[in-house]
Amino acid sequence: MKAGKIKGFLLIAAFAFTMLACNSTVSQDTIKEAVKADIEKVLKEKGAAMGVVLTIQSFEMVSDGGDNYSGALKTMENDKEFNYKVKITATSDGKTFNWEIVQ
C-alpha cells in the first residue's frame, strides 16, 4: 500500500513539474514591451547625440514562428513621422532578445 501511495505522489509531482516547466515561457506581450523599451532607450540615446527629439508613436509585433518576430515601429523625429520594420529574435523565457531595424 505504501508503494502505491509513493507511486501516486511521484506521478503527481512529475505532472506538476511538467506544468511548471511549460509555464516558464513568457507571453508575447511581455517580450513586446521589453523590446519596445529597449528600442526606445537606444533610439533616444542615439537621437539625443545627433540633436534629434524622438518619441515612439506605436510598436506592434507578431510571431513569425519559434523565437522569431516581426515588428512595425512608428516614430516622431523632430516633428516628422517615420515607419520602420523591425526583425526580432527572443528566447522563450523573454530574458534575451535581439532586434534590428531592417528598413
Secondary structure, 3 states (H helix, E strand, C coil): CHHHHHHHHHHHHHHHHHHHHHCCCCCHHHHHHHHHHHHHHHHHHHHHHCCCCEEEEEEEEEEEECCEEEEEEEEEECCEEEEEEEEEEECCCCCCEEEEECC
